[in-house]
Amino acid sequence: MIDTARIRQEFPILSRQVHGKSLVYLDNAATTQKPRQVIAALTRYYSQYNANIHRGIHALAEEATAAYEAVRVQAAQFLGAASEREIVFTRNATESINLFAYTWGRAHLTAGDQILLTEMEHHANLVPWQLVAKATGATLAFIPLTADGQLELKALDQLLSARTKVVALTHMSNVLGTVNPVAEIARKAHAQGAVVLIDAAQSAPHLPINVQQLGGDVLVLSAHKMLGPTGVGVLWARQALLESMEPFLGGGEMISDVQLTSSTWNEVPWKFEAGTPNISGVIAFGEALAYLQRLGMPEVAAHEQQLTRYAIAQLQQLGHLTIYGPTQPGVARGSAVSFNLDGLHPHDVGTVLDAEGVAVRAGHHCAKPLMRRLGVPATVRASFYLYNTPAEVDRLIAALKIVRAFFNRPSRIHA
Ligand code: 7TS
């Protein structure tokens, strides 16, 4: 069981006021708040052993290198990777996807090949593939959605063929909360010889992740969505796949030898880490991973499932609104809950919620094709994390009642 009262004391920001009200932070799918341990790790690095890594022979450089590389081992363990050599640090999930789409995509895709995505992808898992399709002549195809925001798996069998070279999909939708059956999809994709990329930006913070069980070849995440600092992402890929890939960015650190007109590459994963990385950020990400591991990811998932079920029930009771994404009990879903109140623009709803101290996101959530599929310009999204409580769900519901009163649209008008 997650002890939210104790946990909340470790997140300084959660005790602040917004517009004179105590903050209810429900925008965790955008980014999460940071515990003291993560903030302290940043300060400790800069006040005690700030140095560039891998190149110094002095004590500070050795300490910084050891701390940075220790997080690679921790991340490998967190994800169930076979080796820390499979962990590449990037700036964020977006950069991780771009890295793979650019290097692997340009080497392996040609005209007539198919890149298979889904209709629920974040722009980060759409645009890099559009770019590589344009460069190589490969075509894009999409697994469609059911009315309640799940993948239409019947269509998968028709879409998959020997032409399908890569299947890239989100594990958990940042809009709908849908958890996709990536292991099943990976099995089918592999049967056609395709490589599978899993966007775990929304799932790794909330669910136990084991890359072996998920069965993909590549998995990406962002540290800032899982208690860590901004500016740190992970690309996990099987070592043989990483070794087969050309570098993404060139420069210091990623080389073995440099001549004036040619170079040879460092071993993986350093081949993909050109230039000075976000040293402090990676080290602090280690504290975030340790924090999550102390709590236990199954416990985090159970807490959020309970809270999400409560939030959906309370929203349904409020009525006169549409919830996008699965709401049936028993259907796997994460803690991002998108909805629209009848007759009200999501931005208006978000603005009044903010005045009540409730932080949500209102917008297209960087998933414009999904918005079009849903037939809406935008949604309001409340997204929960391990420190959120049922009392905060109640604050959300109370604030939504104030939204209705503010716009003078009592629910009976829509009855
Ligand atoms: N993939 C998914 C599924 C995401 O939800 C996001 C960010 C990304 C990739 C990109 O992550 P980044 O750290 O590289 O930016 N999603 C959101 C969101 O839903 N609201 O703000 C950012």
Residues whose N, C-alpha, C, O or C-beta is under 5 A from the ligand:
A	BS01	7TS	A29 A30 N92 A93 T94 H122 A124 T170 M172 N174 D199 A201 Q202 S222 H365
